[in-house]
Amino acid sequence: MLVEGPVEVVLDDGTTVRSDRFTVALCTCRRSRTYPWCDTSHRRRGRR
């Protein structure tokens, strides 16, 4: 999901993470190693 920044995200554990970029990609599949930011891990999963 692309969101116009700056962005503050509150995680499930109450931690707040911030990005000052103009546009950020948020991970919605939870496969990202840099969660909550998208690292395109969803692309690596092959389709049958």
C-alpha positions as CSV (number, residue, x, y, z in Angstrom):
1,M,0.0,0.0,0.0
2,L,1.5,3.4,-1.0
3,V,1.0,6.3,1.4
4,E,2.0,9.9,1.0
5,G,4.4,10.8,3.8
6,P,5.6,11.7,6.3
7,V,4.1,8.7,8.1
8,E,3.8,7.5,11.7
9,V,2.7,3.9,12.2
10,V,1.8,2.4,15.6
11,L,2.6,-1.3,15.7
12,D,0.6,-4.0,17.6
13,D,3.1,-3.8,20.5
14,G,2.6,0.0,20.8
15,T,5.9,0.9,19.2
16,T,5.7,3.9,16.9
17,V,7.8,4.0,13.7
18,R,8.2,7.1,11.5
19,S,9.3,7.8,7.9
20,D,9.9,11.3,6.5
21,R,9.9,10.1,2.9
22,F,7.5,11.7,0.4
23,T,5.9,8.3,-0.4
24,V,6.2,5.1,1.6
25,A,5.1,1.5,0.9
26,L,3.5,-0.2,3.8
27,C,3.5,-4.0,4.0
28,T,0.0,-5.5,4.1
29,C,1.1,-9.2,3.7
30,R,3.4,-9.2,6.8
31,R,6.2,-11.1,4.9
32,S,8.5,-8.1,4.9
33,R,11.7,-8.3,6.9
34,T,11.5,-4.5,7.4
35,Y,7.9,-4.6,8.6
36,P,5.9,-2.3,8.6
37,W,7.7,-1.1,5.5
38,C,7.4,-3.1,2.3
39,D,10.6,-4.8,1.0
40,T,8.8,-6.6,-1.9
41,S,9.0,-10.0,-0.2
42,H,5.5,-10.7,-1.5
43,R,7.0,-10.9,-5.0
44,R,9.3,-13.8,-4.2
45,R,6.4,-16.2,-3.5
46,G,5.8,-18.3,-6.6
47,R,2.3,-18.8,-8.1
48,R,1.0,-22.2,-9.1
